[in-house]
Amino acid sequence: MEEFPEAEVPLKEWYQEMVIADYKNFNELKDVYQSASLVGDQRVVFNIKGNKFRLVVRIIFDYRTIQIKWFGTHKQYDDMDVKTIQHKKRES
């Protein structure tokens, strides 16, 4: 989280909540994360730190699997196509 240090704690909290959660489908997740949005291709958008940041993940509920697709500011999110963005490995 070098680029967004203020997002580190909220992201870690989100992660810990997701590790212990056992959502069977998007509707169960939505009951807890009311601002979460399903945007296609099993992608869910979460608001992080009071909607200052956005987290795009692909969730496969049957396998309890989450693949992070993208994370950034709300403004950056507004300038991208959430349905096609792909995870890129960070270069060292």
N, C-alpha and C positions, 0 to 999 in steps of 0.2 A: 504494500500500500504506500510505497514511496511517493507516488504521484498525488495521492489523496489521503494524507495522514489522518484527517478528521473523520474519515469513513472507516478507519480500522476497527474501532470498538463496535459500532453498529453492525458492520459486516460479520464480525466474529460472533456477535449475539444472534444474528440471523442464522449463521451456520450452525451454531449449537442447538438452536430451536429445530432446525431441519434434520439434524442428526437423530434426535430422539423422536421426531414426529413419524407417524405412520399413516399418512393420508392415502386413502384408497383412490381418490379422484380429485379433479379440480374443485368440485363443489365443496368437499371437505376442507381443502386448503383455503378456499375463499371464505369459509366461515371464520377462520382465524385471521387471515390476511385479507381484509375486506377491500383494500385498494389494489390487490393483485389483479393483473389483466392477462387473459389468455389471448394470445395474438396469432395462433396458428402454428403448425408443425410441432405441437406439444410444448410451445414456448410460453413461458410465463414471465411477466415483467413485475418486479417488486420495486416499491419505493423504499429507499434507504435514507436514514437520517432526515426524517421529516420531508421527504420528497426532494431533497437536495441532489440526491444521486439516484440512478436507476441501475438495476441489476437484471439482466436478461439471462434466463436459464432454460434449458430443455429438461422437462421432467417426464420420466417414464414411471408412472405410478406403480405398475405391476411389478417392477423390479427394484423399486425404491432407489432409483438412480437419478442423479442431477448432473447435468453437464453445463458448466458456465459458458455462455456464449459471448457475453459482453458486460462491462461495467464502466460507468463514467458519470459525468454530470448530467443533470436534467437537460441543460442546453445542448450538450453533445448528442444526447438521445434524440432530441427534436430534429437534428440534422442527419439522421441515419435511417435506414430501412431495417426495422427490427426483425422482419420476417426473413431476411437473407444474410444478416451479419454473421460472420463466422469467427470462432475463437482463433486467435493467433498466439502462438507461443512467443514469449518475450525473449528477445535476443540478449545474450550476455555481453 
